[in-house]
Amino acid sequence: MASLKVKPVVWVITHGFQLHYSYDFITGLLKSKCNVKAITCDSLASKLENTGIEVIPLRGNINSNRNIFIKLVSNIRYHVGVVFLVVMKQPSVWHVIGTLRHPILMGIVEGIFFKVFSKKYVFTVHNLLPHESRNTIQKTINKIIYLLPDILVVHTKKMKRDLTELFGISQKKIVVMEHGLNSAATEKNVSREILREVYGLSSSMIVFVFFGKIRPYKGLDILLDAYSSFNDKRNTKLFIAGEFENADYRQMILDKIFSAREANGCEIELFEGYISDEKMAELLAIGDALVLPYRHIDQSGVLLTALSAGIPVIATNVGSMSEYVQPEVGILAEEPSCSSLLKAMEEFIESYGTTISRDNIKALAKKYDWENVVSPLLEQYEI
């Protein structure tokens, strides 16, 4: 006689990962009648307060401006607490959805505890390798990390293939759960017309937007080179918003912006620093296209944010971009180069308003509602 599968308690560990992703994922499970509980930071615990979900805010305050000693003590307390809870709550499924800032500690040491003491250990892979560390040693560390869980969750079919081809992971333990929409982009009621007036934009001006943490792999320098190549009479403007993480790259970008403005007459506005949900919603509302000129990427939460807001996308054809950027959503540049991106941006301008509709993008994006995308996990959670 076949044994009956049981719906267990699923503990989600966020490791202080992106607030909106974590909130949307957990509430998506809740809407799907999953018995979900969470170990989170203070800010996410507050956001989940009225959901009825049992939350342990073990991660505490994750403000980056905390005293370094307080950070150290907080991190030690957190990681010891995670191991303690895993041991004490053994008949549970543990799903780690946060990225691993300290791969050996969080991926291997804690991973062994998850493997030994949980009923089932599930781990979401956001990036197969860190963006700035893709050497042989890192590949070996990540392979060990990926061998420990019972189930690996990825957001694209390409990532599933790459896990097998690059790390030798069995396809049977990999589940594709598509990335869901960003509620921060859909919950704001922002008037596009009024905002464009506030930003001093004419109705005929075509506005390109780039936002998010500014790191070399995201190719902002490629975008600036392409944008600088436009005829200076074009009625366009580029908005850039985000925090720099590398001082040398920041200076290079500032130099390129200065050159584009002074030598080529380009209209470029930079909002440097942390980008609030309100500012993000405004930029997505006033923009005509979000540009993702990435050099490499496995999957992109920024892309799903664009779909949530209905803004067309111009992206380089890297990683899994082609799975999402279909002709009705936007345009793919053949490769991450100035010439390819320029061609794609010019193609967008030539066809502007004729083939891509914000309302159609929003309608197509509904299939990425979190209640829908988490469904492949529900059977995997059963024990």
N, C-alpha and C positions, 0 to 999 in steps of 0.2 A: 504494500500500500504506500502510495506517495505521501510524504510528510507534508503537513500544511505549513505554508509560509506565514510568518508572523510579522505584523507591522511594528517595528521597534521604536524606541525613542531615538531620535536623530539629533545629536549635539553638533551644532555648527560652530566652528572656531574661525573667527574672522582675522585674527592677528592684527587688528587695527587697519585692515584693508579698506579700500575706497568706500566711503560712507554710503553712497547711493547704490552701488553695486551690492553691498552686503545687505542693506535694508530691502532692496527690491527682491533679491534672491530669497531671503528668509521669509518675507511676506508672501512671495510666490508659492513657497512650500506650504505655508499656513493656509492659503486659499485652496490648495490642492488636498487639504485634509491630512497633511502630514503632521505627525506628533513631533514637532520641532522645538528645540530649546537652543539657547545660544550663549556663547562666551564671547564677550565683546568689549569695546572701549566705552568710556562714559557717554560720549556723544551719541553713539548708536543705541546704547541702552535707553537714553532719554527719548530717542526717536521711536523706539519700539515699545515705549511705556504703556500705550493704550491698546496694544494688540492682544494682550492676554498671554503672550509667550513668556515662559520662564527665562529670565536673562541673568547671567552672572557677569557684571562689568569688571572682570578680573584684569583686563588690559589697562583700565584706569584712564588717566589723562594722557593723551598722546600729543599734546602741544609741543611743537619742536623747540619752543623757546624756554623750556624747563631747564633748571640747573642740571649740569652734567652728572653730579652726584645723585640727584633725585632720579634722573633717568636710569642710572645704573641700578640703584636699589629697586626701582619700579620694575625694570626688566627681569632682574633676578627673581623677585617675588612672583612675577607673572609666569615665568617658565617653570618654576617649581610648582606653582599652583596648577598649571595645566597638567603636568605629570601626575600630581596628586589626584586630580579629578578623574583622569583616565583610569587610574588604578582603582579608585573608589566606586566608579560607576561603570563596572565592567559589562553588564548586559546591554550595552548601547552600541549604536552606530556612530562613529565619529567622522565628520566631514570637515576637512580643513580647506577653506576657500581663500585664505589670504596668501600673499606672496611670502617667500622665505628670505628675510633680510640677512639671516645668518644660516646659510644652507646646511652646514654640518650639524649645528645644534638643533635647528628647527626641523630640518628635513630628515636627518639620519638618526640622531640621538632620540629626539622626541618621536620620530617615525617608528623606531623600534618599540617604544612603549605603546604606541597606537596599535601596532601590529600584534603585540603579545597580549594586551589586556582588553582590546575592544572586540565586539562581535564581528564588526566589519569596519575596515579603515578605508575611507574615501578621500581622495585628494584631487583638487582642481588645479590643472596646469594652465597657467595664464600665458607664460612664455617658456618655450622649451629650454632656452638658455638665457641668462641675463643679457641685456642689450649690449653692455660694454665689457662682457667677459665671456668669450666664446672659444676659449682655448681647450686643449686636451684634458687638463686637470679638471676644469669645470665640467666638461662633458662626463668624465668619470664620476664625479660627485653626483651630478644629476641622474646618471644612470642608476646609482645605488638608491637615490631618493625615489625614483620611479618604480623600482623593483619591490619596494616595501608595501605599498597600498594594495588592498584587494581590488579596488576599482580606481581607475584614473578618469577624470572628467576633462574633456577638452571642448572648445567652442566651435571648432571647424573640422571638416572631413580631412583637410590637408594636414592639420596637426595630428590627427589620428594616424595617417599614413607615415608622417615624419617620426612619430614616436616609435613606430615599428622599424622603419628603415635606419634611423640614426642611433636608436638606443636598444633595439632588439626586444622591445616590449610586445607581448602577445596582444593581438587585436581583440581577443576575447575579454580582456580586462579593461578595455578602453571604451568609454561611453561618450558619444557626441551630444552635448547639450548646447544648443545655440545660445549665444550671448543675448540677454534680454535688453529691453529698452531702458533708457535712463529717465527715471521719473522726474528728475530735476529739469529736464528739457520740456516735459509735457505738462507739468503742474502750474507753470506760470502763465498768466493771461496778459500777454504783451502785444500791444498794437504795433504792427510793422510800420504802418504809415506815419503814426505819430512819432515813433522812435527815429525813423529816418529824418524827419524834420528836426528833431532834437540834436541829432548827430550832424546836421547840416548837409544831408545828402539829397540830391535831386531824385525825382522818380525815375529818371532815365539812367542814372549812374549804376554801373555794375560793380558790386562790392564782393571782394574775396575775403575770406576769413581763415585765419590759422590760430588755433588756441590749444592750450595744454602745456604741460611741462616741456620746456625747450631743451632738447638734448640732441647731440649730433645725428643720431640714427633717424631722427624725425625729418631731417632734410630741409630745414627752414632756409639754409643757405642756397639750396637748389631752387627753392621757390623764389627767393629774392633775385637770383640770377635770371630766372625765366621772366619774372615780372619786369625787371629792368630792361628786358629786350623788347617790351611792348613799344609801339609808336607812342610818343609822348602826348599825342593828341587824343588818345583813347579816353573815353569817359569812364574811368575805372578808379577804384581805390582799394587798398589792401589794409586790413586790420590784423594786427598781431597781438596776441594776449597770452601771457604765461610767465612762469618763473624760469630763470636760467639756473642750471646746476653746474656749469663749467665756466670759469672766468675767462679762459682763452676763447672759447666758442662764443661767449657773450660779446667780447670785444670784436670778434670777426663779424658777427651779425650787426652790431652797431655801426661798424665801418661800412658794411654793405648797404644798410639803410641810408646812411648819410650820402653815400655815393649815388644811390638810386634817386634820392631826392634832388641833390644838387646838379648832378651831371645829366640825368635823364628825365627830370621833371616828374618823377613818379609821386603819386599821393600815397603815403604810407603813414599809418598811425600805430604806435606801439604802446600797449598797456602792460608795463612790466610789473611782475609780482603775482601774488595769489589772486586767482580769478574766482570771485564769488559766484554762486548760482544765479544771482540776479544779473550780473554782468554777462555771464555765459548765455543766459536766455536772451538778453538784449542783442548780443552779437549774432546769435543764430537767427533772430528775428529780422535784423536789418540786412544780413548777408544774403547774397544771391547764390554763393557757392562756398562750401567748406573745402579747403585744399589740404590734402594729406600726402605730402611729397616724400613719404618714408623711404629710407634706403633698405630697410628690412623690418619685418614685423610678422608675428604669428597671427594675431588677431587684434582688433582695435575697439576699445570701448568708446573712443571718440567717434568712430564711425557710427555706432549704434545711437549715440547721442544725436548725431546729425539726422538719422532716420526718424528718431523720436520727434524732432522739431520740423521735419519735412523739408530741410534744406538740401538742395542738390550737392553732390560730392564729386570732386575731381581728385583722383588718387593714382599713385603709381601702382603698377601691377606687380606687387610683391606679396609674399605670404598668401593669405586667404582673401585678399581684397576682391578678386574676381568672383567669389561666391556671393558677394553682397552688392557690388557696384555693377549692376546690370544697366542696359541703356535707358530704362525708365527711371533710374536713380541718379545716374551721373555718367562720367566719362573716365576711362582708364588711360593713363599714360603708359606707353609700352615698357618703359624702364625708368629708374630713378636718375634721370639726367635733365639738364637744362633744356635741351632741344626737344625731348619727348614731352616734358611738362608744358613747355611753351606751346607746342602743337595742340595738346589737349585743352589748354586754357583758351587758345584762339578758336578751337572747335566749339567750345562751350559758348563763347561770345557770339559766334556766327549763328548758332542754333538757339540762342537764348529765347525762352518763352514759347518755343514751338514744339518741343518734344518732351520736356520734363516739367512736371507739375508738382508743386508742394503738397497739394491735397492728395494726389496719387501716391506720393512717397509715404505720406502718413497712413494711407489705406493699406499699402503694401506692408508697412511696418507692423501692423497689428498682429501678424503671425509671431512676432517676437515679444509679445506680452509675456511676462514672467510666468504667469499661471500656465501658459502653453509650453514654454521652453523647458520647464523643470520636469515635465511629464516623463521623459526617458529615465529619470533618476528614481522614480517612485518604486518601480519593480526592483531596481538594484539595491535599494535600501532594505528590502525584505530579507529576513533571516530564517 
